[in-house]
């Protein structure tokens, strides 16, 4: 279980995250959405340890991890998929998946992880994770590395960004399968209705605060009406 208690983050006296408190039960699927600049990615980075909060506390399975490093949190089986993943010249996809898994993986196992994110393993397994790959391809490979880990908390920052419709459909299937694993919690930042439809709970983050929070059936209809109203005005 993940618990955030009065979590805050400031940069040059500018509040990015403001006193957020929330509990995410084991096995839950939570989608965080809201306007751009509302603090969604910053909140995810605070949970992963990429940024350190300027106030508040983060508890994971009852343990205070507020000051822990990324490596320490990774050892606690917390994983993160960036909105814009890093590239690794000289690192093959096969090797990256094995590093993520922590030990050797068979060819077939690697193929399974890549297929789950809509990539043909034979075309990608021995390619380097470098500039020869598109942003969408690198994004899907990073998501595959999270699948290769035995995680208890998986954090995804807009996994649908830069991905074509067919691959997006494959990702939706993958997230549905992941949610069946009740030993793993999922935190996913997204604006996509199809992804929000899978959530147990939706959190709307605005100006660094929780503006709305509740079950999808209570939150999603209002969100869609607001979205369509904004689209009509444009």
C-alpha positions in Angstrom: 0.0 0.0 0.0 1.2 3.5 -0.9 0.4 6.4 1.4 1.0 10.1 0.6 0.8 12.4 3.6 0.7 16.2 3.0 3.2 15.8 0.2 4.5 19.1 -1.1 7.2 20.2 -3.6 8.4 23.7 -4.3 10.9 25.2 -6.7 12.1 28.7 -6.0 9.2 29.3 -3.6 6.7 28.2 -6.4 4.4 25.4 -5.2 4.3 22.6 -7.8 2.7 20.0 -5.4 0.6 21.3 -2.5 -0.2 19.1 0.5 -1.4 16.0 -1.3 -2.7 13.2 0.9 -3.9 9.9 -0.6 -3.9 6.2 0.0 -3.5 3.6 -2.9 -4.5 0.1 -1.8 -2.6 -3.0 -2.9 -3.7 -4.2 -6.3 -5.4 -0.9 -7.2 -5.4 0.7 -10.6 -5.4 4.5 -10.3 -5.4 7.0 -13.2 -4.1 10.5 -12.6 -5.3 13.1 -15.1 -5.9 16.8 -15.3 -4.7 19.8 -17.3 -1.1 20.2 -18.5 1.1 21.8 -15.9 -1.1 20.5 -13.0 1.7 18.5 -11.4 1.0 15.0 -12.6 4.5 14.0 -13.7 6.0 15.8 -10.7 3.9 13.7 -8.4 5.0 10.5 -10.1 8.6 11.5 -9.9 8.3 12.2 -6.2 6.8 8.8 -5.6 9.7 7.2 -7.6 12.4 9.3 -5.8 13.5 11.2 -8.9 12.6 14.4 -7.1 12.7 14.9 -3.3 9.7 16.5 -1.6 10.1 19.7 0.3 7.4 18.6 2.7 5.3 15.7 3.7 5.8 12.0 3.8 5.7 8.9 1.5 5.0 5.5 3.0 5.3 2.2 1.1 4.0 -0.9 2.8 4.1 1.0 6.1 7.8 2.0 5.6 8.9 5.6 5.3 10.6 5.9 1.9 10.5 9.8 1.7 14.3 10.2 1.7 15.1 6.9 -0.1 17.0 7.0 -3.5 15.6 5.7 -6.8 17.8 2.5 -6.4 16.5 1.9 -2.9 12.9 2.2 -4.1 13.6 0.0 -7.1 14.7 -2.7 -4.6 11.4 -2.4 -2.9 9.8 -3.3 -6.3 8.7 0.1 -7.4 9.1 0.9 -11.1 8.7 3.9 -13.4 8.2 4.4 -17.1 9.1 7.9 -18.3 7.0 9.9 -20.6 10.2 10.5 -22.7 12.5 7.4 -22.0 16.3 7.5 -22.2 18.2 6.0 -25.1 21.2 3.7 -24.6 23.8 3.6 -27.4 25.4 0.2 -27.5 22.7 -1.4 -25.4 20.5 -4.0 -27.2 16.9 -4.4 -26.4 17.6 -8.0 -25.4 20.3 -6.9 -22.9 18.1 -4.1 -21.5 15.2 -6.6 -20.8 17.6 -8.9 -19.1 19.0 -6.1 -16.9 15.4 -5.1 -16.0 14.6 -8.7 -15.1 17.8 -9.1 -13.0 18.9 -12.3 -14.6 19.1 -14.0 -17.9 15.9 -14.2 -20.0 15.2 -16.7 -22.7 14.5 -15.5 -26.2 10.9 -16.6 -25.9 10.4 -14.7 -22.7 11.8 -11.5 -24.2 9.5 -12.0 -27.2 6.5 -12.3 -24.9 7.3 -8.9 -23.2 7.8 -7.1 -26.6 4.7 -8.6 -28.1 2.7 -7.4 -25.1 3.5 -3.8 -26.1 2.9 -4.3 -29.8 6.4 -4.9 -31.1 7.6 -7.8 -33.3 10.4 -9.3 -31.3 12.4 -10.5 -34.3 12.6 -7.0 -35.6 13.7 -5.4 -32.3 15.4 -7.8 -29.9 18.9 -7.3 -31.2 18.6 -3.6 -32.1 20.3 -1.0 -30.0 18.1 1.3 -27.9 19.5 4.4 -29.7 18.5 7.2 -32.1 17.6 4.7 -34.8 14.3 4.0 -32.8 11.4 6.3 -32.9 10.0 7.9 -29.7 7.0 5.6 -29.7 9.3 2.5 -30.1 11.5 3.5 -27.2 8.4 4.2 -25.1 7.1 0.7 -25.7 10.5 -0.9 -25.1 10.6 0.8 -21.7 7.2 -0.4 -20.8 8.3 -3.9 -21.7 11.2 -3.5 -19.2 8.6 -2.9 -16.5 6.8 -6.0 -17.5 10.0 -7.9 -17.2 10.4 -6.9 -13.5 8.6 -8.4 -10.6 7.0 -5.1 -9.5 4.6 -4.3 -6.6 4.1 -0.7 -7.8 4.3 0.3 -11.5 4.1 4.0 -12.4 3.4 4.9 -16.1 3.7 8.5 -17.3 1.4 8.9 -20.3 2.3 5.5 -21.9 0.0 6.3 -24.9 2.0 9.3 -26.0 3.5 8.9 -29.5 2.0 5.4 -30.0 -0.1 4.4 -33.0 -3.6 3.2 -32.6 -2.8 -0.5 -33.1 -0.1 -0.4 -30.5 -2.3 1.6 -28.2 -4.9 -1.2 -28.4 -2.2 -3.7 -27.5 -1.2 -1.6 -24.5 -4.8 -1.4 -23.3 -4.9 -5.2 -23.4 -1.6 -5.3 -21.4 -2.8 -3.0 -18.7 -6.0 -5.0 -18.4 -3.9 -8.2 -17.9 -1.6 -6.4 -15.4 -4.6 -5.3 -13.4 -5.6 -8.9 -12.9 -2.4 -9.3 -10.8 -3.7 -8.1 -7.4 -0.2 -8.2 -6.0 0.7 -5.1 -8.1 -0.6 -1.6 -7.9 -0.7 0.6 -11.0 -0.4 4.4 -11.1 -0.9 5.7 -14.6 -0.9 9.3 -15.9 -3.2 9.6 -18.9 -5.8 11.7 -20.7 -7.2 8.7 -22.7 -10.8 7.7 -22.0 -10.1 4.0 -22.8 -7.4 3.9 -20.1 -9.5 5.8 -17.6 -12.3 3.2 -18.2 -10.0 0.6 -16.7 -9.3 2.4 -13.5 -10.6 1.6 -10.1 -10.2 5.3 -9.2 -9.5 8.5 -11.0 -7.6 11.5 -9.5 -7.9 14.9 -11.2 -4.8 17.0 -10.4 -5.0 20.8 -10.9 -2.5 23.4 -9.7 -0.7 20.8 -7.7 -3.8 19.8 -5.7 -6.4 17.0 -5.9 -9.4 18.7 -7.5 -11.5 15.6 -7.8 -11.1 12.0 -6.7 -13.4 9.0 -6.9 -14.5 5.8 -8.7 -14.4 6.1 -12.5 -18.2 6.0 -12.8 -18.5 9.0 -10.6 -15.6 11.1 -12.1 -15.4 10.1 -15.8 -18.7 11.4 -17.1 -18.0 14.9 -15.8 -14.5 14.8 -17.2 -15.8 13.8 -20.7 -18.4 16.5 -20.7 -15.7 19.1 -19.8 -13.4 17.7 -22.5 -16.1 17.9 -25.2 -17.1 21.4 -24.1 -13.5 22.6 -24.4 -13.1 20.9 -27.8 -16.3 22.6 -29.0 -15.1 26.0 -27.9 -11.9 25.5 -29.9 
